[in-house]
Amino acid sequence: MSIELYKDEQHLCLKFDTFFQGTEVPCNQFLLVNDKWGVLLDPGGNRLFSQLTAEIASYCPPQRLKYIILSHQDPDVGAGLNGWLLITDAVIAVSELWVRFIPNFLMADLKEERVMGIPDAGVELEFGNASLQLVPAHFLHSPGNFHVFDKTSGILFTGDLGASIGPERENITSREEFERHIAYMSGFHKRYIPHSSACKRWAAMARTMPIRMIVPQHGARFSGEEAVSVFIDWVEQLECALG
């Protein structure tokens, strides 16, 4: 099942969030399509592969995927890469820190041209008539971590930052909803993000960007100016594992 995050005549952003089973942590996967070319964000593990392949086929055939972007190295982000390597020609984009770890997800040979190391400062990628800005979000929670800003839709995909488990609402749009939602986020962030200095750097960067929506890899999204602003303020003041 897909949730349409953004759509115009040329550009489409989809969220998939119903593929988890049993005790697995619920994860979101994302497909962006522009001018018949696609980008897959954080495609997940092996057990999601066949379901996600079937879901995206009606929007973008796998042969038209240009990039598969991993926000960080966790298995719930990219453990299913082997299947995607076999059925697509997509380039895998991941932090330079994690390039040498990618073969551990694969049975097939990984050719050098199939992986792109993202430099620490980030990079801009083009697909179709659109561009994506891969912005540094290091130590949130991985030392090699990137968020993806889709300039067309104004959506910032934030990986594990903003993750929630079992939220009451799928879409947070107001300060009041956000205050109730904190209970579903705080435990994870206080344990998995090492230090508040990384949060403050991220918040300063985020305030310079024209963000319309923030969408984490787990749980609910934050839509509209009020919810986005409140979320950034919350991250800036977050108390983390080591201070």
C-alpha positions in Angstrom: 0.0 0.0 0.0 1.4 3.4 -0.9 0.8 6.9 0.5 1.1 9.7 -2.0 3.3 12.4 -0.5 3.4 14.7 -3.5 2.2 14.7 -7.1 2.2 17.0 -10.1 2.2 16.4 -13.8 5.9 15.2 -13.9 6.8 14.4 -10.3 5.7 11.8 -7.8 6.7 10.9 -4.2 5.4 7.8 -2.6 5.7 6.2 0.8 5.3 2.5 1.5 4.8 1.5 5.1 2.9 -1.8 5.4 5.5 -4.5 4.6 6.8 -5.4 8.0 6.0 -8.7 9.7 6.0 -10.0 13.3 8.5 -8.4 15.6 10.3 -6.4 12.9 10.6 -2.7 13.4 8.1 -1.0 11.0 9.9 0.8 8.3 9.0 3.3 5.5 10.4 2.9 2.0 10.2 5.7 -0.6 9.9 6.0 -4.4 10.5 9.2 -6.3 9.6 9.4 -10.0 10.2 12.2 -12.4 9.9 12.0 -16.2 9.7 8.2 -16.1 12.9 7.9 -14.1 12.9 6.7 -10.5 14.9 6.9 -7.3 14.4 4.4 -4.4 15.2 5.5 -0.8 16.1 3.1 2.0 14.6 0.0 0.3 14.8 -2.2 3.3 15.7 -5.9 3.9 15.3 -9.1 2.0 11.8 -9.9 3.2 10.5 -6.7 1.7 12.0 -7.1 -1.7 9.3 -9.0 -3.6 6.5 -7.0 -2.1 8.2 -3.6 -2.8 9.2 -4.7 -6.3 5.5 -5.5 -7.1 4.3 -2.2 -5.6 6.7 0.1 -7.4 6.3 -1.6 -10.8 3.1 0.3 -11.7 4.8 3.6 -11.0 8.3 3.0 -12.3 9.6 -0.3 -13.8 12.8 -1.4 -11.9 14.7 -0.9 -15.2 14.0 2.8 -14.9 15.5 3.2 -11.4 18.5 5.5 -11.6 19.6 5.6 -8.0 19.1 3.6 -4.8 20.0 5.9 -1.9 20.9 4.6 1.5 20.7 7.1 4.3 23.0 5.0 6.5 24.3 1.4 6.9 21.7 -0.3 9.0 20.2 -3.6 7.7 16.6 -2.3 7.8 17.9 0.3 5.2 19.7 -1.8 2.7 20.0 -5.5 3.5 17.9 -6.4 0.4 20.3 -4.7 -2.0 21.2 -8.0 -3.7 17.9 -8.3 -5.3 17.9 -4.7 -6.6 21.4 -5.2 -8.0 20.1 -8.1 -10.1 17.0 -6.5 -11.5 18.1 -2.9 -12.0 21.0 -0.9 -13.4 20.7 1.6 -10.5 23.7 3.2 -8.8 23.8 2.6 -5.1 24.6 5.9 -3.3 25.9 5.6 0.3 28.3 7.5 2.5 32.0 7.0 1.6 32.4 5.5 5.1 30.1 2.6 4.2 31.1 1.8 0.6 33.3 -1.1 1.6 30.5 -2.7 3.8 28.0 -2.9 0.9 29.4 -6.2 -0.5 28.3 -7.8 2.8 24.7 -7.4 1.7 25.3 -9.0 -1.7 25.7 -12.5 -3.3 26.2 -11.0 -6.7 29.4 -9.3 -7.8 29.4 -5.6 -7.2 31.0 -3.7 -10.0 32.8 -0.5 -9.1 30.5 1.7 -11.3 27.4 0.4 -9.4 28.3 2.2 -6.2 28.8 5.9 -5.5 30.4 7.1 -2.3 28.8 10.2 -1.0 31.4 12.7 0.3 31.0 14.0 3.8 29.8 17.4 2.5 27.0 15.9 0.5 26.2 16.0 -3.2 23.4 16.8 -5.6 22.0 14.1 -7.9 19.8 14.5 -11.0 17.1 12.2 -12.3 14.7 13.0 -15.0 14.1 16.8 -14.8 14.5 16.8 -11.0 17.4 17.0 -8.5 17.9 15.7 -5.1 20.2 17.3 -2.5 22.0 14.7 -0.2 22.7 16.8 2.9 25.0 15.7 5.7 23.3 14.5 8.9 26.3 12.8 10.5 25.8 11.1 13.9 22.0 11.2 13.6 22.5 8.4 14.4 25.3 7.1 12.1 28.7 8.7 11.6 28.1 8.5 7.9 24.5 9.6 7.6 22.7 11.6 4.9 19.2 13.1 4.5 17.6 13.6 1.1 16.0 16.9 0.1 13.7 16.7 -2.9 13.7 20.2 -4.3 10.6 19.7 -6.4 8.3 18.6 -3.5 10.0 20.4 -0.6 10.2 17.0 1.2 13.2 16.2 3.5 13.6 12.5 4.0 15.4 12.2 7.4 16.2 8.5 7.9 16.1 7.7 11.6 15.8 11.3 12.7 12.2 11.8 13.7 11.5 8.0 13.9 8.5 6.9 15.9 7.1 3.5 16.8 3.3 2.9 16.9 2.2 6.6 16.5 -1.4 7.5 16.8 -1.4 9.5 13.6 0.4 9.0 10.3 0.6 12.7 9.5 1.5 15.4 12.2 0.3 18.8 11.1 0.1 21.0 14.3 1.9 21.8 17.5 -0.8 20.1 19.5 -0.5 16.9 17.6 3.3 17.1 17.8 3.2 17.4 21.6 1.2 14.2 21.9 3.5 12.5 19.4 6.7 13.1 21.4 6.0 10.1 23.5 6.4 7.9 20.4 9.8 9.4 19.5 11.7 10.4 22.6 13.0 7.0 23.8 14.6 6.1 20.5 16.3 9.5 20.1 17.7 9.6 23.6 19.2 6.2 23.2 20.4 6.1 19.5 21.6 9.7 18.9 24.9 10.2 20.7 25.2 13.9 21.4 23.0 17.0 21.2 25.7 19.0 19.3 24.9 17.0 16.2 21.2 17.9 16.7 22.0 21.6 17.0 24.1 21.6 13.8 21.3 19.8 11.9 18.7 22.3 13.2 20.7 25.3 12.0 21.1 23.7 8.6 17.4 22.7 8.3 16.3 26.3 9.0 18.0 27.4 5.9 16.1 25.0 3.7 12.6 25.5 2.1 11.2 22.4 3.8 7.4 21.7 3.4 7.4 18.2 4.9 9.8 16.0 7.0 9.5 12.2 6.4 11.5 9.8 8.6 12.2 6.1 7.8 10.0 5.0 10.7 6.5 6.1 11.7 4.7 9.4 11.1 5.6 12.4 8.9 5.5 16.1 9.7 3.6 18.3 7.2 3.2 22.1 6.8 5.1 25.1 8.2 4.0 24.7 11.8 4.8 21.0 12.2 8.1 21.3 10.4 9.1 24.3 12.6 8.1 22.6 15.8 10.0 19.5 14.9 13.2 21.4 14.1 12.9 23.2 17.5 12.5 19.9 19.3 15.5 18.3 17.6 17.6 21.4 18.5 16.8 21.0 22.3 17.0 17.2 22.3 18.7 15.5 25.3 20.8 12.6 23.9 22.6 9.6 25.1 25.9 11.3 26.0 24.7 14.8 26.5 
